[in-house]
Amino acid sequence: MKYISLGWTGLKISVLGLGFWQAGSRLWGWKHRDVTGYEVVREIVATSIMEGINFYDTAEIYGGGLSEKFLGKAIRELGIRDQVVVVSKIAGFRYTYHNMLKAVKGISERLGFKPDIILHHWPPPFYVSICRVINNLEKLVDRGYVEYYGLSNYANKLLVKALECTRKHEPVLDQLHYNLGYRVIENNTKKILEENKIALIAWSPLAKGALAGLTKPLTTAQKTDKIFLNVAKDQKLQETLEQLSRKYNTTKSAIALAWLISKNAIPIPGTRKPKRIHEYTQATKIKLEKQDINKLDNISSKYTSIYGTKYSSLKLIRLVPGTLQHLSIKITKGI
């Protein structure tokens, strides 16, 4: 496994991480409050640490907190807390210090330890000052509730504004939707991150399985994702991935992840199957030739603008009042 320094921090993380949205999520076919799946999560964590992966991502709303509970329990039982970097996310409807502090304390309780990094999952409702959120995140760092903070789904003007708001602590990373089928951040956001030495974490790096070769949606998360549906039927892109997977004697998913790594992004694929971990880590063992990177760039170039030139993931949620966002998550008991 290859390791890099995370942004401007001294944290050493694997160039490939793991996302744990799928742990406990009904959108991914997990039955509500089904705790019997913990053994699967434990095996995923155990397999990943043996493969050298030490960067894990979760969030308070994943499975209504079940994802954090499973991940934290696995890390504690395996005795690997000092070997891993754990990121969790505060929901975007939280913006007061009291509410954000409550969330962080809840996250630490479910994990069984303090996360290394806390992210604001999405920008706050449109009527809330971005500076208010950033300054509250800085307070959480100052008061020792977390070592570092970062952002998620902050792009373009919102990202620039967030950086202008910092007083004492800079964000260490920005977690954004990025894959061969959604390249909008390359239009502007990626450059901003690079100029400010902020790490780029790529969520949904396999377009929910479409870049791994899945052609039909199996879960609600896939059925409702237009990017999955478009990529799954993109014959030219699929044929190129297949061709390169044969050339490098690996899988489509490894090629798609290796492409992201070549773009200096840190992909965090998720899975419900421990055997996928070895498949994912193949991406760190191959080095795509420049001509093959260019080939993938060209075949997927339309995805820099087909959804518009500005980042749109979780954009509309900002129009929903925070109380309604919170109520929705509470009623559904997470996503």
N, C-alpha and C positions, 0 to 999 in steps of 0.2 A: 504494500500500500504506500502511496505517496502522501506526504503531509505538507501543509502550508501554514503560514501565519494568518490568522483570521483578521482581516482588515489591518488596523493599526495596533491591534493588541498583541500580546505575547502568546496568546493561545495557539496551540498547534492542533490543527484539525485535519482529518482525512479529506482528500479532494472530492470524496463522495460521501454524502451523509444518508440518513434514513428519515423519512417522514412517517408519523404514526397517526395520521388522520383515520386510516382504515381500521385502527384498533378501537372497537366499540361503536363504530359509526353505522347507523341503520342505512344511510345512503349507500354504503358499501356492502349491504346484505347482512350486517350483524344484527342479531335479534336484540331488542332493547334490554339493557341491563343483563345481558348474558355474560356472566363472569366465568363460565367454563372455558372461554377462549383464552384465558390468561396463559395457559401452557403454550399456546401457539406463539404469543408475543414473547414469552420467555425464550423459546427456541430461536425466534428471529433475532433477539438481542444477543443470545449466546453465539449464534452462528456469525453474526456481523462482527462481534468483537474478535473472534478468531480470524476473521478475514481482514482485520485491521481497521474497520470502520469505528470511529469514536465520536461522531457528531450526530445527535438525535434531536428531532423537532416534534413538538406536540403543541396543544393549545387547550385552553380551559373549556372551549365549547365542543371539542371533539368527543363524541359519545357522551356528552354531558359530564365530562370529567373522567370518564372511564379510561380513556387513552392515557392520561397522566398517571392514574392509579396503576394501570398495568405496566407502563414503562418504568415508573419509579420502583415498583415492587421487584421487577426483573433485575434492575440495576443493583438494588440492595441485596437481593438473594445471591446474585452472582459475584458480589463483592468487587464491583468494578467502578464504583463512584469516582475514584480518583483518576480513572483512566479515560473518562468520557466528558464531553461538553454537551450540556443539555439546554435546549432552547424551548421556552413556552411562550404563549401569546395571550395578551389581554384583549378581550373583545373590543371592537371599535366603538361600541356604544358607551364605553367607560371613558370619562374624561375629567371628572373631578378627582382631586387627590384622594379623598376618602374612598371613593369607589374603586380607584385603581389600586390603592393599598389593600383594600379588602380582597381584590382579585389576586394579588400577588401572594397574600397570606394563604388564600385558598389553594393556589397552585402549589406552594411549598408543602402544605399539609397533605395534598393528594400524592405528590411525588415522594414525600418522606424526606425531602431535603430541598435546599434553595436551588432554583435553576441558576445556571451560569449567566444566562442572558434572557431578558424579557423583551418581547416585541409588542408594539401596538398593532393589532391584527389587520385593521383597515382604518383609513382616515375617519375622523369623527363626523357627526352630522354637520351639514353645511353651515349651520348657525353658530358652531363652536370654533373658537380660535385655535388654530394649529399650535400656536405658541403655548397655550394653556396645557395642551397634551405633552408637548416636549419638555416644558419646565417641570411638570409633575413626574415625568420619567426620570429627569435629572435628580429630583428629590429622592426618588426610590433608590437611586445609586448612592447618593450622598448619605442616606440614612442606613445603608448597609443591608437593604432588603434583597439586593441583587448586585452582581459585580459590574454588569454592562447592560445597556439597553440598545434596542435597534427598532427598525420599522418593518412593516409588511404592507405591500400594495400602495406604497407612497411613490408616486411617479411624477415626472415633469414638474409643473409649477408647485404642486403640493410638496414634493421632495425639496425643491429649492427653498420654499418657505420654511419647511421644518429645519433645514440647516441654518437659515438666518435666525431662527428662534433660539438656538443653543446659547447658553450662557457659560457653562462650565464643562459639560461632557458632550462629546460628539457621539452620534450613533455608530455602532460598529458594523452593522449590516443592514441590508434592505432585502426582504424576501419578496420576490416577484414572479409572476406567471411567465415562464420562459421555456420554450422548446422549439423544435423544428417547425411545429405547426402554429406557433404564436411568437413572433419575433418583433413585436411592436416596440419593446424597450430599446431596441437597437437604433430607433429613430432619434432618441434624445437622452432618455434616462440612463442608459448604460454609460454614456460619456460623463454624466454628472457624478455617478458613483466612482468611476475611475479617477476623476480629477480630485475627489475628496477622500480617496483611499478607503472607501466603504465597500465591504465585501458584498458580492451579489450571490444570493441564494436562489436557486431556481426551483419553484414549486411546480408540481405537475410536469416534471421533465419528460415524461413518456406519454403526455396527452391522455392520461388515465388508461393507458394500455394500448392505444392505437399505434404508437410508435414501437410497440413490442410485437406488433403483428396481429393484434386482436381486431377482427373486422365487424363483429356485432356486439352491441352493448349488452352487458349482463346485469348491471346494477343501476339503481336510480341515478347515482353519481355520473355514470356514463351516458345514460339515456337522455339526460338533461343538459349535456355538454356539447355545444355546437362544434367546438374544436375537435373533440373526439370523433364526432360524426363526419366532419370534413376530412380529417386526416385518414380515418379508416377507409374511406373510399378514394383517396388520392393515389391512383394507380402508379403514377410516375414516381412519386416519393417512395411508395412501398417497394417498387421494383429496384430503386436505387439502394435502399436499405438492404434489401435481399442480396443484391449484387455485392455490396461491400461486406456483408456478414460472411459471405462465402470467401471473399478475398482474404479476410482477416481471421477466418475460421472461428467465428463467434456468432453472437445473436444480433437480431435487429436492435434490441434494447441496449445492448452494449455499444453499438455504433452510435445510437442517438444520444446516449449519455456521454460517450467520448467526444462527440461533437460539442456538447455543452462545456465540457472540461477544457476543450481547446479554445473556447471563448472566454476563459477565465471565470466561469460560473461554477458554483458548487451545487450540483443537483442533489435533490433529496427525494428519490423515488420511494414509494410505499409498496407494501405487499401484505398479503394474508398467508403467503406460503414461504416458509423458511428456505426452501430450495432455490428461490429466486435470488437470494443474496449472492450466491456464487456467480450467478449469471450477471448481476449488476457489477460486481467487482471486476469482471473481465474488462470493463471500460477503462479501468485504471492501469491495466497491463498492456494495452495496445496504444500505439501512437499513430494517429491518422496522418497519412501523407498529405502534404499541402494540396495536391491536386484533388484528393478525395474530400477534403474540407471545402474546397471551392465547388466541387460537384454538388455537395449537399447544400451549400449556400445558394447556388443557382437554382436548383430544383425546388427549393422552398422559399425563394425570394418573394413570391406573392404574399407570403404570410407576414411580411413587414407592413403591409397596408390593406389587406383584404378586410380586416375588421376596423379599419380606420388607422390613422397614423398616431393616435394618442392612446395610451394605456387605458383599457376599459374594464379590467377585472375588478369586481366589487365596487365599481364606480357609482352605480345607481343607488346603492344602499345608503349613500350619504344623504339622499333626499328623504329618507325615512327618519322621523324623529327618534332620538335615542331610546325613549321609553317604549316605543313600539318595537324597535329592534330587540330590546331586552325581553319584552313580553313574548315575542315570537320564539326566541331561543328558549325561554323558560317553559313555554307551552310544549314545544317539541322536544324538550330535554336534550338540547344539543343537536349537532349535525353529524 
